[in-house]
Amino acid sequence: MKYINGILRRMRVLFIGNSLTYYAPGNGGAVLHDLPGALERAAPGWRCGRVAQHGASLEEHRHDARVAQELRPGRWDYVVLQENTERALSHEAATRADALWFDARIKAAGARTALFSTWAPRDRPEVAARLSGLCGRLAAELGALLVPVGEAWRRAAAARPGLALYLEDGLHPAPLGSYLSACVFTRSLSGALAEFPGDEERAFLRQVARQAA
């Protein structure tokens, strides 16, 4: 592999998750959050696929035929797992079992598992540590890559409480939240940080991503 402008080329990444990975509410509505697409735009040469369904848990994805189709040998370098927030908080043992199930199949396909550690809902900041802790423990157990997006969000919100990371629903990311998430992913997956264009707020978020990932 070669690096160009600090970003690993020809990276192939599959995302398995829900609307915290890709969010387009309503039939034919505008796409409000597209993390795989953001990574492709930031890092030319990357190819990012997705199997993302609104509200889906890893358990539901285990029975999705699209997942089986995508997890064929040689297709991906990383497969990113993103659990439903409420399921992660209320069914930790089941989340672990699903992660183990996926990890075995990801390794069989010649890829490495990456765990998308997501942010807490805006009105429940107290659960941030639980979400990060669960992903951290799973990453250590599986030998998976931890992508600490939730930790980056926590740091950004603590430093600048008025930063608009969330949409009005208090769960899905606003443009700045999507931007920060993409920065953490490029840093975690490649060891480098994409120089996304942006203003002073985005320069601050790039620095947060460097510190968190």
N, CA, C and O of each residue as an XYZ file, in Angstrom:
852
protein
N       0.836     -1.187      0.000
C       0.000      0.000      0.000
C       0.882      1.253      0.000
O       1.975      1.244      0.566
N       0.410      2.317     -0.628
C       1.146      3.570     -0.661
C       0.299      4.682     -0.054
O      -0.931      4.648     -0.086
N       0.997      5.665      0.497
C       0.322      6.822      1.053
C       0.446      7.990      0.093
O       1.531      8.261     -0.422
N      -0.640      8.673     -0.146
C      -0.643      9.895     -0.939
C      -1.355     10.961     -0.131
O      -2.503     10.784      0.277
N      -0.660     12.081      0.097
C      -1.189     13.144      0.955
C      -1.553     12.615      2.334
O      -2.505     13.078      2.962
N      -0.773     11.630      2.797
C      -0.976     11.124      4.149
C      -2.119     10.144      4.307
O      -2.376      9.688      5.421
N      -2.817      9.800      3.230
C      -3.977      8.917      3.337
C      -3.698      7.617      2.586
O      -3.208      7.639      1.457
N      -4.003      6.509      3.204
C      -3.770      5.209      2.600
C      -4.684      5.017      1.398
O      -5.902      5.168      1.494
N      -4.079      4.686      0.274
C      -4.861      4.485     -0.946
C      -5.398      3.061     -1.012
O      -4.907      2.146     -0.352
N      -6.419      2.921     -1.831
C      -7.023      1.625     -2.141
C      -7.561      0.912     -0.899
O      -7.635     -0.317     -0.877
N      -7.928      1.656      0.112
C      -8.567      1.065      1.283
C      -9.991      0.667      0.922
O     -10.719      1.430      0.287
N     -10.376     -0.532      1.331
C     -11.726     -1.044      1.055
C     -12.406     -1.288      2.394
O     -11.956     -2.110      3.193
N     -13.495     -0.562      2.629
C     -14.142     -0.570      3.940
C     -15.638     -0.799      3.775
O     -16.308     -0.080      3.034
N     -16.156     -1.806      4.473
C     -17.591     -2.075      4.488
C     -18.160     -1.651      5.829
O     -17.633     -2.030      6.875
N     -19.224     -0.874      5.810
C     -19.927     -0.454      7.018
C     -21.198     -1.280      7.179
O     -21.977     -1.430      6.238
N     -21.397     -1.813      8.384
C     -22.632     -2.514      8.729
C     -23.217     -1.793      9.938
O     -22.633     -1.818     11.022
N     -24.359     -1.155      9.756
C     -24.901     -0.359     10.860
C     -26.293      0.148     10.580
O     -27.086     -0.498      9.894
N     -26.580      1.320     11.123
C     -27.908      1.909     10.960
C     -27.788      3.387     10.601
O     -26.842      3.786      9.922
N     -28.736      4.197     11.051
C     -28.754      5.589     10.600
C     -27.651      6.452     11.216
O     -27.499      7.609     10.824
N     -26.879      5.922     12.170
C     -25.702      6.656     12.622
C     -24.540      6.472     11.648
O     -23.516      7.146     11.750
N     -24.716      5.551     10.706
C     -23.762      5.365      9.609
C     -24.251      6.058      8.346
O     -23.471      6.698      7.640
N     -25.554      5.928      8.060
C     -26.130      6.527      6.851
C     -27.571      6.902      7.167
O     -28.362      6.051      7.574
N     -27.916      8.184      6.981
C     -29.230      8.673      7.399
C     -29.887      9.443      6.269
O     -29.423     10.510      5.867
N     -30.980      8.879      5.764
C     -31.779      9.532      4.732
C     -33.241      9.327      5.095
O     -33.867      8.389      4.600
N     -33.805     10.185      5.951
C     -35.166      9.960      6.439
C     -36.213     10.130      5.346
O     -36.088     10.989      4.473
N     -37.244      9.300      5.410
C     -38.351      9.428      4.470
C     -38.034      8.826      3.112
O     -36.875      8.575      2.780
N     -39.060      8.606      2.351
C     -38.907      8.061      1.002
C     -38.457      9.157      0.051
O     -39.164     10.140     -0.168
N     -37.282      8.974     -0.502
C     -36.774      9.971     -1.437
C     -36.287     11.241     -0.782
O     -36.053     12.237     -1.467
N     -36.126     11.230      0.547
C     -35.672     12.429      1.242
C     -34.183     12.660      1.052
O     -33.455     11.792      0.570
N     -33.753     13.839      1.439
C     -32.345     14.194      1.314
C     -31.492     13.324      2.231
O     -31.933     12.935      3.313
N     -30.294     13.027      1.804
C     -29.341     12.303      2.642
C     -28.742     13.295      3.628
O     -28.089     14.256      3.221
N     -28.957     13.072      4.918
C     -28.485     13.995      5.946
C     -27.159     13.560      6.561
O     -26.476     14.362      7.198
N     -26.798     12.305      6.374
C     -25.541     11.813      6.945
C     -25.096     10.608      6.134
O     -25.842      9.637      6.007
N     -23.885     10.659      5.583
C     -23.363      9.573      4.761
C     -21.888      9.404      5.090
O     -21.026      9.972      4.420
N     -21.600      8.618      6.126
C     -20.229      8.443      6.563
C     -19.378      7.711      5.513
O     -18.268      8.163      5.230
N     -19.849      6.600      4.924
C     -19.040      5.963      3.874
C     -18.742      6.903      2.709
O     -17.625      6.925      2.192
N     -19.738      7.675      2.302
C     -19.529      8.617      1.203
C     -18.531      9.700      1.558
O     -17.733     10.113      0.717
N     -18.571     10.166      2.809
C     -17.624     11.195      3.243
C     -16.197     10.681      3.190
O     -15.284     11.417      2.814
N     -15.997      9.419      3.565
C     -14.646      8.862      3.519
C     -14.153      8.718      2.088
O     -12.979      8.971      1.816
N     -15.010      8.324      1.182
C     -14.596      8.225     -0.219
C     -14.216      9.582     -0.781
O     -13.273      9.690     -1.564
N     -14.946     10.623     -0.385
C     -14.619     11.957     -0.881
C     -13.320     12.481     -0.272
O     -12.560     13.190     -0.931
N     -13.071     12.128      0.988
C     -11.887     12.641      1.672
C     -10.622     11.919      1.263
O      -9.540     12.508      1.270
N     -10.743     10.649      0.908
C      -9.570      9.829      0.626
C      -9.716      9.178     -0.739
O     -10.194      8.047     -0.827
N      -9.316      9.860     -1.805
C      -9.413      9.278     -3.144
C      -8.692      7.934     -3.198
O      -7.582      7.785     -2.687
N      -9.336      6.976     -3.816
C      -8.786      5.640     -3.870
C      -9.428      4.691     -2.880
O      -9.303      3.474     -3.016
N     -10.125      5.241     -1.873
C     -10.859      4.386     -0.944
C     -12.170      3.949     -1.585
O     -12.772      4.693     -2.359
N     -12.603      2.740     -1.257
C     -13.922      2.256     -1.682
C     -14.673      1.825     -0.433
O     -14.223      0.953      0.310
N     -15.819      2.444     -0.215
C     -16.592      2.185      1.002
C     -17.986      1.684      0.638
O     -18.740      2.363     -0.059
N     -18.315      0.494      1.117
C     -19.651     -0.048      0.941
C     -20.441      0.090      2.229
O     -19.887      0.426      3.276
N     -21.724     -0.167      2.149
C     -22.547     -0.065      3.357
C     -23.750     -0.987      3.274
O     -24.336     -1.192      2.211
N     -24.094     -1.531      4.419
C     -25.383     -2.176      4.631
C     -25.934     -1.496      5.869
O     -25.593     -1.866      6.993
N     -26.779     -0.507      5.665
C     -27.262      0.325      6.760
C     -28.770      0.475      6.669
O     -29.307      0.875      5.637
N     -29.434      0.153      7.747
C     -30.891      0.237      7.810
C     -31.281      0.977      9.072
O     -30.730      0.723     10.144
N     -32.226      1.889      8.949
C     -32.613      2.730     10.076
C     -33.024      1.880     11.284
O     -33.919      1.040     11.189
N     -32.360      2.109     12.412
C     -32.704      1.428     13.654
C     -32.183      0.014     13.784
O     -32.415     -0.628     14.808
N     -31.488     -0.492     12.782
C     -31.084     -1.898     12.795
C     -30.022     -2.178     13.855
O     -29.169     -1.337     14.141
N     -30.092     -3.367     14.425
C     -29.090     -3.856     15.369
C     -28.189     -4.856     14.653
O     -28.497     -5.292     13.544
N     -27.080     -5.215     15.285
C     -26.224     -6.244     14.708
C     -26.963     -7.581     14.609
O     -26.737     -8.350     13.675
N     -27.835     -7.852     15.561
C     -28.608     -9.093     15.501
C     -29.453     -9.138     14.228
O     -29.520    -10.173     13.565
N     -30.090     -8.036     13.890
C     -30.901     -8.004     12.671
C     -30.034     -8.169     11.431
O     -30.441     -8.825     10.471
N     -28.856     -7.586     11.445
C     -27.965     -7.709     10.289
C     -27.460     -9.137     10.097
O     -27.096     -9.516      8.983
N     -27.432     -9.926     11.155
C     -27.009    -11.319     11.019
C     -27.915    -12.082     10.061
O     -27.494    -13.060      9.444
N     -29.163    -11.628      9.941
C     -30.145    -12.314      9.101
C     -30.401    -11.581      7.784
O     -31.341    -11.907      7.058
N     -29.557    -10.589      7.480
C     -29.720     -9.799      6.260
C     -28.920    -10.442      5.135
O     -27.701    -10.580      5.237
N     -29.590    -10.827      4.083
C     -28.919    -11.503      2.966
C     -27.852    -10.622      2.327
O     -26.880    -11.124      1.763
N     -28.034     -9.317      2.416
C     -27.041     -8.408      1.827
C     -25.703     -8.534      2.539
O     -24.653     -8.418      1.907
N     -25.730     -8.773      3.853
C     -24.497     -8.922      4.607
C     -23.735    -10.160      4.140
O     -22.529    -10.101      3.897
N     -24.434    -11.260      4.019
C     -23.792    -12.484      3.545
C     -23.192    -12.288      2.159
O     -22.124    -12.822      1.858
N     -23.877    -11.526      1.320
C     -23.383    -11.269     -0.024
C     -22.104    -10.441      0.017
O     -21.176    -10.686     -0.755
N     -22.054     -9.472      0.908
C     -20.890     -8.590      0.981
C     -19.685     -9.252      1.637
O     -18.546     -8.941      1.289
N     -19.920    -10.159      2.581
C     -18.811    -10.768      3.319
C     -18.223    -11.963      2.578
O     -18.135    -13.072      3.105
N     -17.830    -11.700      1.357
C     -17.165    -12.721      0.568
C     -15.661    -12.495      0.638
O     -15.218    -11.355      0.778
N     -14.871    -13.558      0.543
C     -13.417    -13.419      0.689
C     -12.803    -12.426     -0.288
O     -13.154    -12.389     -1.468
N     -11.885    -11.628      0.228
C     -11.097    -10.732     -0.606
C     -11.734     -9.425     -0.983
O     -11.150     -8.664     -1.756
N     -12.922     -9.127     -0.462
C     -13.607     -7.904     -0.898
C     -13.213     -6.674     -0.094
O     -13.220     -5.562     -0.622
N     -12.863     -6.865      1.202
C     -12.689     -5.723      2.098
C     -11.407     -5.837      2.919
O     -10.941     -6.933      3.232
N     -10.849     -4.671      3.258
C      -9.743     -4.614      4.213
C     -10.271     -4.530      5.643
O      -9.750     -5.185      6.546
N     -11.306     -3.719      5.839
C     -11.959     -3.566      7.136
C     -13.471     -3.711      6.970
O     -14.043     -3.318      5.954
N     -14.097     -4.282      7.990
C     -15.555     -4.282      8.092
C     -15.904     -3.595      9.402
O     -15.506     -4.051     10.474
N     -16.645     -2.504      9.314
C     -17.000     -1.680     10.470
C     -18.350     -2.117     11.015
O     -19.338     -2.147     10.282
N     -18.396     -2.456     12.295
C     -19.637     -2.838     12.956
C     -20.141     -1.690     13.811
O     -19.399     -1.146     14.629
N     -21.403     -1.319     13.623
C     -22.017     -0.237     14.404
C     -23.325     -0.752     14.997
O     -24.288     -1.020     14.277
N     -23.339     -0.885     16.311
C     -24.500     -1.427     17.007
C     -25.550     -0.347     17.252
O     -25.234      0.839     17.350
N     -26.801     -0.780     17.348
C     -27.893      0.091     17.780
C     -27.624      0.563     19.206
O     -27.303     -0.250     20.073
N     -27.750      1.856     19.458
C     -27.379      2.423     20.758
C     -28.154      1.793     21.906
O     -27.556      1.391     22.904
N     -29.466      1.701     21.783
C     -30.269      1.160     22.878
C     -29.967     -0.309     23.131
O     -29.965     -0.755     24.278
N     -29.712     -1.060     22.072
C     -29.377     -2.473     22.265
C     -28.025     -2.603     22.974
O     -27.868     -3.450     23.853
N     -27.069     -1.784     22.604
C     -25.763     -1.830     23.263
C     -25.887     -1.543     24.754
O     -25.198     -2.158     25.568
N     -26.773     -0.603     25.113
C     -26.918     -0.208     26.516
C     -27.717     -1.217     27.330
O     -27.437     -1.415     28.512
N     -28.700     -1.853     26.718
C     -29.595     -2.730     27.481
C     -29.303     -4.215     27.313
O     -29.776     -5.029     28.106
N     -28.536     -4.577     26.298
C     -28.252     -5.993     26.030
C     -26.769     -6.157     25.685
O     -26.420     -6.541     24.569
N     -25.913     -5.865     26.646
C     -24.479     -5.923     26.380
C     -24.025     -7.333     26.012
O     -23.199     -7.499     25.114
N     -24.551     -8.345     26.692
C     -24.138     -9.725     26.408
C     -24.531    -10.121     24.984
O     -23.764    -10.788     24.289
N     -25.720     -9.712     24.554
C     -26.160    -10.037     23.202
C     -25.325     -9.288     22.168
O     -24.996     -9.836     21.116
N     -24.984     -8.043     22.464
C     -24.119     -7.277     21.561
C     -22.767     -7.972     21.418
O     -22.233     -8.079     20.314
N     -22.219     -8.441     22.526
C     -20.944     -9.157     22.480
C     -21.075    -10.418     21.617
O     -20.205    -10.692     20.790
N     -22.144    -11.179     21.801
C     -22.337    -12.398     21.027
C     -22.431    -12.089     19.534
O     -21.862    -12.809     18.714
N     -23.143    -11.025     19.183
C     -23.266    -10.652     17.777
C     -21.921    -10.210     17.211
O     -21.583    -10.548     16.077
N     -21.147     -9.451     17.999
C     -19.833     -9.009     17.540
C     -18.907    -10.201     17.305
O     -18.158    -10.227     16.330
N     -18.962    -11.189     18.201
C     -18.157    -12.397     18.025
C     -18.561    -13.147     16.752
O     -17.707    -13.624     16.004
N     -19.854    -13.242     16.520
C     -20.378    -13.921     15.326
C     -19.852    -13.238     14.065
O     -19.366    -13.897     13.145
N     -19.955    -11.903     14.035
C     -19.483    -11.169     12.869
C     -17.974    -11.271     12.719
O     -17.469    -11.450     11.611
N     -17.255    -11.159     13.819
C     -15.801    -11.166     13.750
C     -15.280    -12.455     13.115
O     -14.345    -12.421     12.316
N     -15.879    -13.579     13.467
C     -15.444    -14.850     12.882
C     -15.620    -14.843     11.368
O     -14.753    -15.327     10.642
N     -16.712    -14.309     10.897
C     -16.978    -14.286      9.462
C     -16.145    -13.227      8.749
O     -15.750    -13.416      7.598
N     -15.881    -12.134      9.417
C     -15.028    -11.098      8.838
C     -13.612    -11.633      8.646
O     -13.002    -11.429      7.597
N     -13.096    -12.315      9.658
C     -11.760    -12.895      9.546
C     -11.714    -13.969      8.462
O     -10.730    -14.074      7.730
N     -12.769    -14.760      8.361
C     -12.822    -15.790      7.326
C     -12.804    -15.177      5.923
O     -12.344    -15.803      4.968
N     -13.308    -13.954      5.813
C     -13.318    -13.256      4.527
C     -12.007    -12.520      4.264
O     -11.863    -11.857      3.237
N     -11.044    -12.634      5.192
C      -9.745    -12.014      4.994
C      -9.687    -10.548      5.348
O      -8.790     -9.839      4.891
N     -10.630    -10.071      6.157
C     -10.677     -8.667      6.553
C     -10.472     -8.542      8.060
O     -10.377     -9.544      8.768
N     -10.405     -7.316      8.535
C     -10.267     -7.046      9.961
C     -11.498     -6.297     10.449
O     -12.032     -5.432      9.754
N     -11.935     -6.637     11.642
C     -13.089     -5.973     12.248
C     -12.688     -4.619     12.813
O     -11.636     -4.481     13.438
N     -13.536     -3.622     12.588
C     -13.406     -2.312     13.223
C     -14.711     -2.024     13.953
O     -15.791     -2.238     13.403
N     -14.618     -1.543     15.180
C     -15.802     -1.249     15.979
C     -16.035      0.253     16.035
O     -15.180      1.010     16.496
N     -17.191      0.669     15.564
C     -17.606      2.067     15.536
C     -18.188      2.406     16.907
O     -19.341      2.087     17.197
N     -17.385      3.049     17.740
C     -17.835      3.483     19.065
C     -18.562      4.808     18.900
O     -17.938      5.840     18.654
N     -19.884      4.778     19.035
C     -20.714      5.934     18.708
C     -20.877      6.869     19.900
O     -20.447      6.567     21.013
N     -21.499      7.995     19.644
C     -21.730      9.032     20.638
C     -22.995      8.750     21.433
O     -23.837      7.953     21.018
N     -23.121      9.405     22.573
C     -24.333      9.300     23.390
C     -25.406     10.231     22.840
O     -25.079     11.265     22.257
N     -26.691      9.883     23.016
C     -27.751     10.844     22.685
C     -27.538     12.146     23.454
O     -27.022     12.130     24.571
N     -27.930     13.259     22.866
C     -27.657     14.570     23.473
C     -28.261     14.697     24.858
O     -27.672     15.343     25.725
N     -29.435     14.091     25.093
C     -30.089     14.233     26.390
C     -29.660     13.158     27.385
O     -30.209     13.082     28.484
N     -28.675     12.319     27.008
C     -28.195     11.268     27.911
C     -26.668     11.188     27.895
O     -26.108     10.125     27.625
N     -26.001     12.289     28.179
C     -24.530     12.283     28.118
C     -23.900     11.299     29.091
O     -22.747     10.904     28.918
N     -24.650     10.904     30.112
C     -24.099     10.000     31.122
C     -23.828      8.600     30.584
O     -23.100      7.835     31.218
N     -24.396      8.241     29.424
C     -24.171      6.889     28.898
C     -22.950      6.824     27.988
O     -22.606      5.751     27.492
N     -22.295      7.950     27.765
C     -21.139      7.963     26.866
C     -20.061      6.990     27.331
O     -19.496      6.251     26.524
N     -19.776      6.992     28.637
C     -18.718      6.115     29.159
C     -19.081      4.644     28.982
O     -18.207      3.821     28.709
N     -20.354      4.305     29.135
C     -20.774      2.910     28.959
C     -20.602      2.462     27.516
O     -20.124      1.356     27.263
N     -20.986      3.307     26.570
C     -20.843      2.960     25.166
C     -19.373      2.784     24.789
O     -19.006      1.817     24.122
N     -18.536      3.730     25.223
C     -17.104      3.645     24.918
C     -16.477      2.432     25.590
O     -15.642      1.747     24.998
N     -16.885      2.168     26.841
C     -16.327      1.032     27.560
C     -16.666     -0.292     26.909
O     -15.809     -1.169     26.803
N     -17.909     -0.448     26.469
C     -18.315     -1.687     25.816
C     -17.501     -1.917     24.546
O     -16.985     -3.013     24.325
N     -17.388     -0.890     23.718
C     -16.629     -1.047     22.476
C     -15.153     -1.310     22.759
O     -14.512     -2.101     22.067
N     -14.625     -0.650     23.770
C     -13.229     -0.861     24.118
C     -12.956     -2.289     24.561
O     -11.953     -2.885     24.169
N     -13.843     -2.833     25.373
C     -13.674     -4.217     25.830
C     -13.801     -5.205     24.671
O     -13.036     -6.165     24.579
N     -14.759     -4.964     23.798
C     -14.930     -5.850     22.650
C     -13.726     -5.783     21.717
O     -13.271     -6.809     21.211
N     -13.211     -4.581     21.492
C     -12.046     -4.437     20.623
C     -10.857     -5.208     21.174
O     -10.138     -5.871     20.426
N     -10.650     -5.121     22.490
C      -9.540     -5.838     23.113
C      -9.738     -7.346     23.002
O      -8.785     -8.078     22.736
N     -10.965     -7.813     23.204
C     -11.241     -9.246     23.146
C     -11.066     -9.811     21.740
O     -10.549    -10.914     21.565
N     -11.496     -9.053     20.749
C     -11.485     -9.536     19.374
C     -10.180     -9.237     18.644
O      -9.918     -9.799     17.581
N      -9.366     -8.357     19.210
C      -8.220     -7.869     18.456
C      -8.667     -6.968     17.317
O      -8.014     -6.891     16.276
N      -9.796     -6.283     17.529
C     -10.379     -5.422     16.507
C      -9.845     -4.000     16.638
O      -9.272     -3.629     17.663
N     -10.039     -3.221     15.596
C      -9.682     -1.811     15.617
C     -10.812     -1.020     16.271
O     -11.967     -1.141     15.862
N     -10.498     -0.226     17.266
C     -11.482      0.645     17.901
C     -11.455      2.005     17.213
O     -10.398      2.622     17.084
N     -12.616      2.462     16.775
C     -12.742      3.786     16.152
C     -13.523      4.662     17.133
O     -14.750      4.586     17.180
N     -12.824      5.498     17.922
C     -13.433      6.170     19.079
C     -14.169      7.462     18.737
O     -13.833      8.533     19.242
N     -15.169      7.347     17.880
C     -15.927      8.539     17.490
C     -16.637      9.148     18.693
O     -16.641     10.368     18.856
N     -17.238      8.312     19.537
C     -17.945      8.825     20.705
C     -17.037      9.613     21.631
O     -17.451     10.634     22.179
N     -15.809      9.157     21.816
C     -14.860      9.880     22.654
C     -14.515     11.238     22.042
O     -14.381     12.228     22.762
N     -14.371     11.287     20.721
C     -14.104     12.563     20.058
C     -15.276     13.525     20.237
O     -15.069     14.713     20.488
N     -16.507     13.019     20.109
C     -17.676     13.865     20.340
C     -17.688     14.390     21.773
O     -17.985     15.562     22.004
N     -17.365     13.525     22.734
C     -17.359     13.945     24.144
C     -16.352     15.065     24.362
O     -16.652     16.044     25.045
N     -15.178     14.932     23.795
C     -14.147     15.961     23.960
C     -14.551     17.272     23.293
O     -14.357     18.352     23.851
N     -15.117     17.162     22.092
C     -15.518     18.371     21.380
C     -16.617     19.113     22.138
O     -16.573     20.337     22.261
N     -17.602     18.373     22.645
C     -18.710     18.997     23.376
C     -18.234     19.605     24.689
O     -18.736     20.649     25.106
N     -17.266     18.958     25.348
C     -16.748     19.486     26.612
C     -15.977     20.779     26.386
O     -16.055     21.699     27.200
N     -15.241     20.853     25.294
C     -14.439     22.036     25.015
C     -15.286     23.189     24.472
O     -15.014     24.356     24.753
N     -16.305     22.850     23.698
C     -17.167     23.874     23.094
C     -18.621     23.417     23.220
O     -19.158     22.819     22.288
N     -19.256     23.685     24.344
C     -20.619     23.182     24.593
C     -21.645     23.620     23.553
O     -22.640     22.924     23.353
N     -21.436     24.732     22.899
C     -22.417     25.220     21.933
C     -22.244     24.669     20.532
O     -22.980     25.053     19.623
N     -21.288     23.779     20.339
C     -21.013     23.246     19.011
C     -22.194     22.404     18.519
O     -22.703     21.553     19.248
N     -22.618     22.648     17.289
C     -23.806     21.968     16.741
C     -23.427     20.628     16.135
O     -23.307     20.502     14.916
N     -23.236     19.620     16.990
C     -22.891     18.283     16.509
C     -24.134     17.480     16.136
O     -24.061     16.604     15.274
N     -25.271     17.762     16.768
C     -26.496     16.981     16.575
C     -27.513     17.709     15.696
O     -27.556     18.938     15.648
N     -28.327     16.915     15.005
C     -29.545     17.448     14.411
C     -30.550     17.741     15.526
O     -30.273     17.487     16.699
N     -31.704     18.269     15.161
C     -32.696     18.641     16.164
C     -33.196     17.445     16.971
O     -33.655     17.615     18.100
N     -33.116     16.242     16.411
C     -33.613     15.074     17.138
C     -32.690     14.653     18.286
O     -33.051     13.788     19.084
N     -31.517     15.252     18.371
C     -30.609     14.954     19.479
C     -29.926     13.608     19.384
O     -29.329     13.150     20.358
N     -30.000     12.967     18.234
C     -29.364     11.663     18.058
C     -28.491     11.616     16.814
O     -27.326     11.224     16.885
N     -29.048     12.013     15.673
C     -28.295     11.931     14.425
C     -27.353     13.128     14.275
O     -27.607     14.198     14.829
N     -26.278     12.942     13.529
C     -25.290     14.015     13.432
C     -25.690     15.127     12.475
O     -26.199     14.877     11.382
N     -25.450     16.355     12.908
C     -25.517     17.508     12.021
C     -24.243     17.507     11.172
O     -23.368     16.672     11.397
N     -24.116     18.416     10.206
C     -22.914     18.416      9.366
C     -21.599     18.422     10.141
O     -20.654     17.740      9.746
N     -21.520     19.178     11.237
C     -20.281     19.180     12.014
C     -20.032     17.834     12.683
O     -18.885     17.399     12.793
N     -21.098     17.171     13.132
C     -20.943     15.844     13.716
C     -20.492     14.825     12.695
O     -19.654     13.974     12.993
N     -21.041     14.901     11.489
C     -20.608     14.016     10.409
C     -19.145     14.264     10.069
O     -18.379     13.327      9.843
N     -18.773     15.526     10.035
C     -17.397     15.910      9.723
C     -16.427     15.336     10.745
O     -15.409     14.748     10.379
N     -16.744     15.506     12.040
C     -15.878     14.977     13.093
C     -15.777     13.458     12.996
O     -14.690     12.898     13.141
N     -16.895     12.795     12.754
C     -16.895     11.339     12.645
C     -15.987     10.884     11.509
O     -15.218      9.938     11.679
N     -16.062     11.535     10.365
C     -15.225     11.166      9.224
C     -13.753     11.394      9.530
O     -12.904     10.600      9.126
N     -13.446     12.463     10.235
C     -12.053     12.721     10.607
C     -11.508     11.605     11.491
O     -10.383     11.147     11.289
N     -12.294     11.167     12.464
C     -11.846     10.095     13.358
C     -11.640      8.799     12.577
O     -10.690      8.061     12.838
N     -12.519      8.523     11.628
C     -12.376      7.301     10.844
C     -11.121      7.316      9.985
O     -10.396      6.321      9.946
N     -10.846      8.417      9.296
C      -9.641      8.426      8.467
C      -8.399      8.297      9.342
O      -7.434      7.636      8.956
N      -8.416      8.920     10.512
C      -7.280      8.826     11.433
C      -7.109      7.388     11.940
O      -5.992      6.873     11.984
N      -8.200      6.752     12.317
C      -8.128      5.403     12.883
C      -7.748      4.360     11.845
O      -6.943      3.472     12.125
N      -8.317      4.457     10.657
C      -8.105      3.434      9.644
C      -6.760      3.551      8.944
O      -6.177      2.542      8.549
N      -6.260      4.775      8.786
C      -5.040      4.966      8.005
C      -3.854      5.441      8.822
O      -2.718      5.386      8.350
N      -4.098      5.912     10.053
C      -3.016      6.500     10.830
C      -2.710      7.928     10.430
O      -1.800      8.550     10.979
N      -3.467      8.453      9.474
C      -3.300      9.828      9.016
C      -4.652     10.517      9.067
O      -5.685      9.869      9.231
N      -4.637     11.817      8.928
C      -5.884     12.576      9.007
C      -6.114     13.316      7.710
O      -5.272     14.098      7.270
N      -7.255     13.065      7.102
C      -7.591     13.755      5.861
C      -7.680     15.254      6.118
O      -8.238     15.694      7.123
N      -7.127     16.023      5.198
C      -7.221     17.473      5.328
C      -8.499     17.953      4.656
O      -8.481     18.571      3.591
N      -9.609     17.646      5.319
C     -10.885     18.133      4.821
C     -10.851     19.663      4.772
O     -10.336     20.296      5.694
N     -11.384     20.253      3.724
C     -11.482     21.713      3.744
C     -12.445     22.154      4.827
O     -13.370     21.423      5.181
N     -12.232     23.342      5.351
C     -13.176     23.811      6.369
C     -12.717     25.081      7.045
O     -11.609     25.571      6.827
N     -13.605     25.599      7.872
C     -13.358     26.848      8.576
C     -12.710     26.559      9.930
O     -12.205     25.463     10.172
N     -12.735     27.566     10.807
C     -12.089     27.425     12.109
C     -12.719     26.322     12.938
O     -12.007     25.593     13.629
N     -14.046     26.181     12.887
C     -14.697     25.117     13.641
C     -14.214     23.743     13.185
O     -13.961     22.859     14.002
N     -14.093     23.581     11.893
C     -13.633     22.291     11.380
C     -12.154     22.050     11.670
O     -11.738     20.909     11.870
N     -11.366     23.111     11.695
C      -9.966     22.961     12.101
C      -9.891     22.475     13.544
O      -9.051     21.639     13.878
N     -10.767     22.998     14.399
C     -10.831     22.539     15.791
C     -11.216     21.066     15.850
O     -10.633     20.308     16.625
N     -12.186     20.652     15.045
C     -12.621     19.255     15.054
C     -11.528     18.324     14.538
O     -11.397     17.203     15.029
N     -10.751     18.761     13.571
C      -9.627     17.938     13.116
C      -8.630     17.709     14.247
O      -8.089     16.614     14.399
N      -8.396     18.752     15.037
C      -7.484     18.603     16.162
C      -8.045     17.646     17.210
O      -7.303     16.851     17.787
N      -9.343     17.719     17.455
C      -9.964     16.780     18.393
C      -9.798     15.344     17.891
O      -9.500     14.441     18.673
N      -9.990     15.138     16.599
C      -9.835     13.793     16.035
C      -8.410     13.284     16.213
O      -8.205     12.108     16.512
N      -7.436     14.150     16.034
C      -6.035     13.738     16.226
C      -5.801     13.271     17.657
O      -5.080     12.300     17.889
N      -6.406     13.957     18.609
C      -6.184     13.645     20.009
C      -6.940     12.388     20.441
O      -6.471     11.640     21.298
N      -8.115     12.161     19.840
C      -8.969     11.044     20.291
C      -8.589      9.722     19.648
O      -8.719      8.670     20.273
N      -8.120      9.763     18.407
C      -7.878      8.517     17.668
C      -6.393      8.176     17.591
O      -6.023      7.159     17.004
